[in-house]
Amino acid sequence: MRKTLPLCSFMRLLRLLSVCAILVFCGALNLVHAAGGPVILTESNSTRAIALESVTLRKEPFSLTMPVPFSADTRNRIVFFVMNLDLLAGEGTNALTVDAEDAQKRHYAFKVENVTPVPDQEWMSQVIVRLSDDIGDVGDVLVRINLHGMSSNRVRVAIGHVGGGLANDADMVAAPAPFPAPAATPVPTPNPFTGQASANDTVRFLEQGTWGPTSAEVTRVQAIGFRAYLNEQFNLPASGYPNLAFPLDDQAQGCPSTNPSDPNYSQANCNRDNYTMYPIQRTFYTNALAGQDQLRQRVVFALHQIMVVSGRDITRPSWMTSYLQTLDRNAFGNFRTLLQEITLNPSMGEYLDLRRNTNTNQNENYAREVLQLFSIGLYELNRDGTLKLDAQGNLIPTYTQNTVNDFTRVLTGWTFASAISSGITNYRDPMIARANNGGHDLGSKTLLNGLVTQANQTTTQDLNTALDNIFNHPNAGPFIGKQLIQHLVTSNPSPTYVERVARVFNNDCDALYADNCTGVRGNLRAVVQAILLDPEARGDVKTDPSYGHLREPLQYINNVLRAFDAKSFDKSSTSDGVLSTRSSTDFANSMDQPLFLPTTVFSYYQPDYTVPGTNLLGPSFQILSTSTTLRRANFVNSMVYSGVAPTTGTNTDRPRGTSLDLSPLEALASNPSQLVSRLDSLLMHGTMSASMRTEITNAVTTIPTSDANFARKRAQMAAYLIASSSQYQVQR
């Protein structure tokens, strides 16, 4: 299949035809360049693209199949001419995405097959795209090209026949080529991010790398710059999860109805503190609201959703603590070390049955999930995260059932360390090999990529061989890197973004920002830095409609609480962090994300979930429904208008409660426009639509200044309307 335009033919065509009519509008022009995105060239007096069929060089309408087929894939290809295509060194087709919309508002994704500067006109590039298989004879469609989260102007293209289609966007104008021709587009130099940052990008950066920006943190991080902030975060001690006492396994004995030796004893409190998730849920929220190690916390929670253990099965908070401490300890360490420690973590050993896996009673649960979910996934990937295909166009499995069987055998023979004391199973220390290789399969095994282990290796030797085999699989970088991008930045990263992150995973010196690198594989600190400083992550605004992600409930809750400086109910001290179990409302659970209680090993939602009716990944949309949408609004309403009151008397569940501090907004209430602008800056990094701004300003103004409590009411209304809006809930 010919993947490039025959350039010699194209250049002859340009010489024969009127350049003024085809590409150049004679006269000085102001090009459409939406907030720094690419520009697709159009005719001089319309928004219809200058586009050609890639082989015959014919203009539209474009048939669905190629007039001159070159392979079994006969779907037609179209050439667009694009300027301001700011490709980084080494970037190509996998940096771009192309989407189209027809008259019925159906959306299509066109594959980019070639990007080439036009000879002698190197200020523009030809971009060849393949029509998607699901598009038919739809007439005019509106097409745009996206790069690094920035979209181009939308242009009109006829598929099948000319006419029909959507009306032009309100801001659509012609974008003919400039005259005289500009200089070639230079290869951009990555921003070093060592100096002061813009306010809007600082808010975006803190949305991605913390549990939410605060006014004070925005000011501080903007001043010191992103690199300094990251170095600070990487070197901070972890807020962490403190060690908890390990109760007796038997709850009835651990929390009897009475305790004569303790006059203040409460069976209810004993059960709460030792046999529910209450202590660690409370720690999670207090760390999220006030902890300094914000980046570590975000990464730990992302890793928790990749390497899942659930409190539905691991029911003691002390048991879950050892698991969370493993993630905490390794969040900025090496992935190989994390893989080892999570494998031998006793909570994981119980949750996925590794401790029960012996040569005479094999259990494949952990062997299967460590491959499928924790490291490499089901199918072979290119380095950019796209799926590899065989010669027949089929997906290539990364492993077979036989592989799972042999990983099950190689992982036999592990058990809990000695009991902490009588009646208390050891969920504190890593699992140990059974004595004298007891329960371990001593035969040779065939692992990934045909690696055959030696027979008669010890339990530990076989484990190390297996984990090295997984760690060094080519899928590990793109598989783990893409999921971390999805949790921190955007659900639909471009393949080139994934590839840059995977390269850093493979070798921490192969990076745009190779700080103190040593050429090691699996450096999670370097991976996280690469994710947050990538050109696709950074910028004041992103205009690609597929960019960003729905704030998952726990992020949404923490973002709102931090933005409005959550304090105790009476605002005299800090929040007690009781916002899940035993809160007046378990907010996250009501939104289908019960903290540390995912329903399955696939976590709260699946990373490959596609938003219905689209071709876009939207993992956190899987737990968005009519009811949870309403509960999101109810959460904001509860916090803005009432808060979570403390308990009184003998009930010690909520000693201080939680409320928002809206006093900085109340100070701006006399000027509704200024009030809304302040919230737009803090919550939406200046991206609030004009219509939303007008509607909220008008709504706030309806509360008259003659009302004795107008300042409070205006602040509440503005905070509620913006924080519950769809524009805020999708982090971009």
Secondary structure, 3 states (H helix, E strand, C coil): CCCCCCHHHHHHHHHHCCHHHHCECCCCCCCCCHHHCCEECECCCCCEECEEECCCCCCCCECCECCCCCCCCCECEEEEEEECCCCCCCCCHHHEEEEEECCCCCEEEEEEEEEEEECCEEEEEEEEEECCCCCCCCEEEEEEEEECCEECCCEEEEECCCCCCCCCCCCCCCCCECCCCCCCCCCCCCCCCCCCCCHHHHHHHHHHHCCCCCHHHHHHHHHHCHHHHHHHHHHCCCCCCCCCCCCCCCHHHHCCCCCCCCCCCCHHHHHHHHHCCHHHHHHHHHHHHHCCCHHHHHHHHHHHHHCCCCCCCCCCHHHHHHHHHHHHHHCCCEHHHHHHHHHHCHHHHHHCCHHHCECCECCCHHHHHHHHCCCCCCECECCCCCECECCCCCECECCCHHHHHHHHHHCCCEECCCCCECCECCCCCCCEECHHHCCCCCCCCECHHHCECCCCCCHHHHHHHHHHHHHCCCCHHHHHHHHHHHHHCCCCCCHHHHHHHHHHHHCCCCCCCCCCCCCCCCEHHHHHHHHHHCCCCCCCCCCCCCCCEECCHHHHHHHHHHHCCCECCCCCCCCCCCCCCCCCCCHHHHCCCCCCCCCECCECCCCCCECCCCCCECHHHHHCCHHHHHHHHHHHHHHHHCCECCCCCCCCCCCCCEECCCHHHHCCCCCHHHHHHHHHHHHHCCCCCHHHHHHHHHHHHCCCCCCCCHHHHHHHHHHHHHHCCHHHHEEC
